[in-house]
Amino acid sequence: MIQGLDHIQLAMPVGGEPRARAFYGELLGLKEIPKPPELAKRGGLWFELPDGRGLHLGVEEPFVPAKKAHPAFRVLTLDLLAERVSQAKAPVKWSHEVPDVRRFHSEDPFGNRLEFQEQPSEHKLTEDEVLAVLYALEKEEVTIPTAQRLRAEEAPSGGVPFVCSNGWCFVIFSDDFEWDYIMRVTAPDGRWLEFQDMVGGPGQPKPMPRLADYRPPSQIGLDVWGLLGEREEVGEARRVR
């Protein structure tokens, strides 16, 4: 009887191999594996997922992209992938219909629908670990690309994602161009924290007071994040190292 899934197949147009390699191989980081010689004559590509399952792209003529049916990929750091996909000019459409599942939909170069779901670690980050990265950003030991800062300046109120040079991802709630609070932070190994982990329940002591109250000093907020932080003296007073 059925034991599991071996591979999935998507269609692609004739001659689409270079675009498929650029998207699935270079952007998504999947390993291309050779097709058997007889099948290679038909065109298309095979890729291998980290869990050993396969993603096959076969030539279909006439080609019609799959707009509803789609594969859903498990991702360790979803915000990092969303940033990479967005920079590649592919769509990023976040979806919140499924409780407790962070995901977004996109399209490959041929218009096939794709879904990406986050599979975070069961272990969470510590307050000291997150603060260490925030302080490294203040010292410019870790950086945020200029393009992300510019987008933050133009973003409406809500969550603004930042992907750091060390692979950490911060989602900051910005209200009128001003840093409000950290909504979520994810490390490259998949460990994470959310706002509720830092502030705790109503009427309860904050589990992570230094992190819950952190605001970047004014000039650092602008130079590093592209957002207004607190006044310098207030930000310095709150930092306990």
N, C-alpha and C positions, 0 to 999 in steps of 0.2 A: 504494500500500500504506500501512499504518499508519505515521504519522510521530511520534505522541506522544499525549498526553492533553489534551483540550480542557477538560473539566469533569467534576465528579462531582456526583451528586444524592443527597440524603437526603430522607426523607419527614418530614412534620410533620402534626399534626392541624389541623382547621379552626380558624381564629381564633388560631393560634399566632404570627402575625407579630410582635407586640410582644415576646414572649419571645425569638424568634429574633434580632431586632435587638439586644436587650440583651446576648445571649450572643455571637453571632458578630460583631456590629458594635462594641459598646462594650467587651466584655470581651476578645475576641480581636483587636480592632482591624482587622477586614476592612472593605473599602470596599463599600458597597451600590451596585449598579448597577440601573437601571430595567429591568424586564421589557418585552418587546414588548407593545403594547396588547392584542392578542388573548390572549396568554398571561397577562397580568396579571389578566384576568377570572376566572381559575381560582384566584387566591390564590397564596400562597407568595412567596419572595424569591430574588433572585440576589445573590451576593457575588463580588468579584474578589480573588484571591490576589495577593501581591506579584509573583509570576512571570508574571502575566497569565492564568493558568488560572482557571476558574470553580468556585464552590461554589453549587449550586442546591438550594433547599429547595422541594419540591412538596407540595401538599396531597394526602393519601391518606385515603380513608374506606371502610371503617373503618381507623383508624391502628394499626399495630403497629411498635414501635421495633425497629431493627436491633441485636440484641445480640451478634452474631458478626461479620458483615460490617461493615467500617468503613474510613474514610479515614485515612491517616497523614500528618500535617502535619510539615514540616521547620521547626525552631525554632532561633533563634540563641542565646538564653539560656533554657535549659529550666527552671532553678531559679526564675527570675523569673516565668515563665508558671505554673509549678506553684503558686507562692505566690498569684498572682492567682486562679487557678482554685479553690484551696482557700478563699480568702477569700470567694469567691462561693458557697460551700457546695456546689460540685460535687465529685465524688469524684476523688482523685488516687491511682492505683494504680501504683506503680513496678514495672517489669519488667526482669529481668536475664538473661533466657534467651538473648538474642542477643549474642554476644561483641562487645565494643568499641562497642556501641550503647547510649547513654543514652536511655531513653524511659519514658513513663508513659501509662496509659490513663485516660480519663475518659468522661463522658456529657454530651450537650447537655441542655437543659431538657426534652426529650421522651423521653429515655432511649436515644437513638442512641449507639452506642459510637464513641469517637474515640481516636486514637492521636497522640501528639506525640513527635517524635524530635529530638534536638539535632544541629545541624550546625555544630560549632565551627570557628573559623578555623584554618587550617593554621599560623598564626604564634602563638607563645606569648608570654605576659606576661613581663616582666623582674622580677627581685627588687625593684628600686627602685620600680617602678610599684605593686606590691602593698603594699610597706611604706609608701608614701606614703598609700595609702588607710587602712591600719591606724592610722597616726599621725593622720590627719584624723579618724578615729573617736574617738581618744583626746581630741582637742581639741574634739569635738562640732561640727566643721565638716561632717561627714557623720554621719547618724543612722541608727538602726535602730528601727522602730516598736515601741512598747511591747508590742503584742500578740505580736510575735515573741519578745521577751525572756521574756514570761510562759510561752509554749509551751516555750521552752528549759529553763526551770526545772522543768517537769513532764515533759520528755521522758526516755525511758529511755536507757541507754547506746547510742551509735551516732551516725550522722551527723545533725547538726542544721543545716538550711538557714537562712541569714539573707540577706534582700534589703535592701540599703542604699538610702538616699535618693538616691544618685547612680546607681543601677541596677546596681552591682556585686553579685555573689552569692558568698557564702562558705558552704561546707559545713564545719562544725567537728565533729570527733569529740569527743563529750562522754562522760566516764566518771564516773558518780555525781555529776552536776551540776558537773563540773570540766572546764575547757578542757584538752584533751589535745593535739590538733594540727589543722592545716588539711588537710582531705581534698582540697578542690578550691576553686578560685576562678575566676570567670568575669567578664570585663568586658562592658559593654554592646555592644561591637563583636564579641563572640564569641571573643576571645582568652582563653586559659585556662592554668591550671597545675594539676597534681595533686601529691599528696604525694610520689610517687616522683621527680618532677622536682626537688623541693627537697632530698630526702635522698640521692638517688643509689643506687647498688647496694651490696650488702653488702661491707664492707671498703674501700669507696672514699671519698674525701673528699666532703663534702657540697657539691653544686654551688651551693646557696643557703643557707649556714649561718645568716645572720641571719633568714631567713624560716623555715627549718626549726626554729630554736630560739625563735622568737617566742612569748611568752605575754603576754597583757595584764596590767598591774599589777592587784593584787587588787581595788581599788575600781572601777577601770575595767571589769574583767571583769564585776562585778556590775551596775554602772550602765549599761554600754553593751550587753553581750552577754547578761546574765542568767545568767552562768556564773562559777564561781570561777576566777580566773587564778592567777598566781604571787604570792608575797609581793612587796610593793612594791620592796624593795631588790634582789631577784633579777631581777625584770623590768627594772628600770632598768639593772642592770649588763650585761644582755645586749644592750641596744639600742645599735647603732652607727649614728649618723646622719651 
